[in-house]
C-alpha cells in the first residue's frame, strides 16, 4: 500500500468527532459514546460542521429523546442516531445540550 494511500486512510479514520454535553448544573459525565458515522454524501460534498442537540437523559443515564437545535441537514440524522445510543452517568433526569462536530 502506498504511503499516500496509508496517509489518506489514516486521515479518514482519524476524523475527529468532538462531542460534549452540558447542563445547567455543569456537564454530566458521558460514560459510553457511540461515534457518529460521517455520511458519505456529506463527505463527498465536503460538508462539515457542528450539530447541536438537546438530549433528554433518564435517571439511569440512558438517552430518552433528542431534538435538533442546529446543524446541516446532511449531518443531523447521523448525529441523532449516534447520540441516542450514548450513556451518561446516573443522576436526576436532565436535559443536556450536546454538540457533535463533523470535521473533514
Buried (B, 14 or more C-beta within 10 A) or exposed (E): EEEEEEEEEEEEEEBEBEBEBEBEEEEBEBEEBBEBEBBEEBBEEEBBBBBBBEBBBBEEBBBEEBEBEEBBEBBBBBBBEBBBEBBBEBBEEBEBBBBBBBEE
